[in-house]
Structures are given as structure tokens and as C-alpha cells.
């Protein structure tokens, strides 16, 4: 496992987390409680 692979893995993980957070920000309180 190379350093470059780990770096790309963490970059992708960070990007994916931001996508989830952005999607959740558009939800109402009722949707978040479901």
C-alpha cells in the first residue's frame, strides 16, 4: 500500500463526506427525524 494510495483514499473519503453533509442540509427536520 503506497502513500499515494492512502492520500487518494482520504481525499475521496473527505469528498464523499462533504456530499453527504450537503445532501442532509437540504432535508427538513421531519426528514432528518425519520
MIMARVO-640813 format. One record per atom (N, C-alpha, C): residue number from 1; residue in three letters; x, y, z. Coordinates in pm, 1 decimal. Example, Ala and Ser with C-alpha at 12.3 -4.5 7.8 and 13.67 -1.06 7.14 Angstrom:
<rs>
R pos code        u        v        w
R   1  ALA   1319.0   -569.0    780.0
R   1  ALA   1230.0   -450.0    780.0
R   1  ALA   1320.0   -330.0    780.0
R   2  SER   1285.0   -225.0    708.0
R   2  SER   1367.0   -106.0    714.0
R   2  SER   1290.0      3.0    787.0
</rs>
This chain:
<rs>
R pos code        u        v        w
R   1  UNK     85.8   -117.5      0.0
R   1  UNK      0.0      0.0      0.0
R   1  UNK     90.1    123.4      0.0
R   2  UNK     70.8    208.1    -96.4
R   2  UNK    158.2    323.9   -109.1
R   2  UNK     98.3    445.4    -40.3
R   3  UNK    183.8    542.3    -16.8
R   3  UNK    139.5    668.0     43.2
R   3  UNK     40.3    736.7    -50.1
R   4  UNK     66.6    731.9   -181.0
R   4  UNK    -23.0    794.6   -277.7
R   4  UNK   -162.7    733.6   -270.8
R   5  UNK   -170.6    601.5   -256.1
R   5  UNK   -300.0    535.4   -244.9
R   5  UNK   -374.0    584.3   -121.7
R   6  UNK   -305.9    590.5     -8.7
R   6  UNK   -369.8    636.4    114.5
R   6  UNK   -414.5    781.5    103.3
R   7  UNK   -332.6    863.1     40.8
R   7  UNK   -367.9   1003.9     22.3
R   7  UNK   -494.4   1016.0    -62.1
R   8  UNK   -501.5    941.9   -170.8
R   8  UNK   -620.1    946.1   -257.6
R   8  UNK   -741.5    889.9   -185.8
R   9  UNK   -721.9    786.5   -104.2
R   9  UNK   -831.6    728.0    -27.4
R   9  UNK   -890.8    831.6     66.8
R  10  UNK   -806.1    902.2    141.1
R  10  UNK   -855.8   1001.6    235.5
R  10  UNK   -916.6   1122.0    164.8
R  11  UNK   -862.3   1159.8     50.7
R  11  UNK   -921.6   1268.8    -27.2
R  11  UNK  -1061.4   1230.4    -74.3
R  12  UNK  -1076.9   1108.5   -121.4
R  12  UNK  -1208.4   1063.1   -167.1
R  12  UNK  -1305.1   1054.4    -49.6
R  13  UNK  -1259.7   1005.1     62.2
R  13  UNK  -1344.0    994.7    181.1
R  13  UNK  -1392.2   1132.9    224.1
R  14  UNK  -1304.2   1230.3    222.0
R  14  UNK  -1339.8   1367.9    257.4
R  14  UNK  -1444.4   1421.7    160.3
R  15  UNK  -1423.3   1400.3     31.1
R  15  UNK  -1518.7   1444.8    -70.8
R  15  UNK  -1655.5   1378.9    -49.1
R  16  UNK  -1655.9   1248.9    -23.7
R  16  UNK  -1781.6   1176.3     -5.0
R  16  UNK  -1855.4   1226.6    118.5
R  17  UNK  -1783.6   1252.9    225.7
R  17  UNK  -1846.4   1306.0    346.7
R  17  UNK  -1909.6   1441.6    320.2
R  18  UNK  -1842.6   1526.6    243.9
R  18  UNK  -1899.0   1657.2    210.1
R  18  UNK  -2026.3   1642.3    127.9
R  19  UNK  -2030.2   1544.2     38.0
R  19  UNK  -2150.5   1521.0    -42.3
R  19  UNK  -2267.7   1481.0     46.8
R  20  UNK  -2242.5   1395.8    143.9
R  20  UNK  -2347.5   1352.3    236.6
R  20  UNK  -2396.5   1469.6    320.6
R  21  UNK  -2304.2   1550.2    370.7
R  21  UNK  -2341.8   1665.9    451.9
R  21  UNK  -2425.9   1763.2    370.7
R  22  UNK  -2386.7   1790.2    247.4
R  22  UNK  -2464.0   1881.0    162.2
R  22  UNK  -2603.6   1826.4    136.6
R  23  UNK  -2616.3   1698.2    113.3
R  23  UNK  -2747.7   1638.0     89.8
R  23  UNK  -2834.1   1647.9    215.1
R  24  UNK  -2774.8   1627.2    330.9
R  24  UNK  -2850.3   1633.5    456.3
R  24  UNK  -2892.9   1775.9    490.0
R  25  UNK  -2815.6   1874.2    449.0
R  25  UNK  -2850.7   2013.2    477.1
R  25  UNK  -2980.3   2053.5    407.7
R  26  UNK  -3014.6   1987.0    299.4
R  26  UNK  -3136.5   2019.0    225.2
R  26  UNK  -3260.1   1952.9    286.0
R  27  UNK  -3241.3   1864.2    382.9
R  27  UNK  -3353.6   1792.4    441.9
R  27  UNK  -3419.2   1874.1    552.3
R  28  UNK  -3548.7   1853.7    568.4
R  28  UNK  -3621.3   1920.4    676.7
R  28  UNK  -3597.8   1844.7    807.5
R  29  UNK  -3637.9   1905.9    918.4
R  29  UNK  -3624.0   1839.6   1048.3
R  29  UNK  -3702.8   1709.0   1051.8
R  30  UNK  -3820.7   1708.9    990.8
R  30  UNK  -3902.8   1587.7    988.2
R  30  UNK  -3832.7   1475.8    910.9
R  31  UNK  -3769.5   1511.3    801.3
R  31  UNK  -3698.0   1410.5    723.0
R  31  UNK  -3577.5   1357.4    799.7
R  32  UNK  -3510.3   1444.5    871.7
R  32  UNK  -3394.4   1400.3    948.8
R  32  UNK  -3435.9   1311.9   1066.1
R  33  UNK  -3555.4   1336.0   1120.4
R  33  UNK  -3603.6   1257.2   1234.0
R  33  UNK  -3655.9   1120.3   1192.5
R  34  UNK  -3683.1   1101.5   1064.2
R  34  UNK  -3742.1    974.7   1017.4
R  34  UNK  -3640.8    862.6   1020.5
</rs>
